[in-house]
Every structure is written in structure tokens, then in C-alpha cells.
Amino acid sequence: MTPVSLPFFVYGTLRPGEANHDLFLRGRIRSEETGRLTGALLYDGPGYPYAVEEPGGGPVCGELVTARPGEYDELLAALDELEEYAPGDPRNLYERVAREVTRTADGTAVRAWVYVAAPSVTARLRARGKLIESGDWLSRR
């Protein structure tokens, strides 16, 4: 069963200028626009970030990425593989969830797929993770 075709909210290595942007998104996307995810905090992985769901937290800064027609299934599979996400697998580091993301340009809310930290990772990060206070992976240094 194919999930609903939603845009993706990317906040780490898939953002423009980062290591996985061209590897995974070049030629597969129709549009990319800045957005914000509220209800989450950003932690350093290290090497890649995790958004940890936290009521009242955020925002986490990133981009809303929309697949080109005919590329959606391939892009979804590639991103699931990159994030090592398999539906229902208790070993997941990330979970793919549908969340409201706000477009920076006009403030409208868009439902999008977001890879958030899985419960076991969330517990570890809350206990001893490095919070990226700005919520922006690109300004973490």
C-alpha cells in the first residue's frame, strides 16, 4: 500500500548545500520552499540531526520538498532507506509521520512527511543529547 503522496519536510543533510541533497533530491523534486515545524526540538545526531517531538517546542527550520510527477514512489523509497525507516520496525532510528509544517513565505500550513526520532532515540537524546537551540541545522556550528 502506497502512503498518501505528501511533500517531505527535510531539516538536516537533505537541505540545500548539505551532503545528501543532490544525492537524493536532484532530478526528483518539483519544488523546494522554506518552512518551519513546531512541536519539535532539534538535536545533533552527531553528523545528522534528529527532530524530537516536544509539545510547545520549536520551530525546527527546513525545506518542504515536493516530488516531481512520477517520482514520488521512488523518492519515498529512497528517503525511507536513507533514514533506515521500515514501517513498524522497533529498530527504527526515525519514524515517518505526517505533521503540519508552516510555509515561511506565506504562513500557510501544509501536511508533510517528517522523519522524527523514534521513541528509543528520543529517550536517549532527551537524557544526554546535544540540543541545537536555534532549531536550524545549517547554523549549528
Summary of the structure (lengths in Angstrom):
residues: 141
radius of gyration: 14.1
end to end distance: 40.7
largest distance: 42.0
contacts: 415
relative contact order: 0.26
helix: 21%
strand: 36%
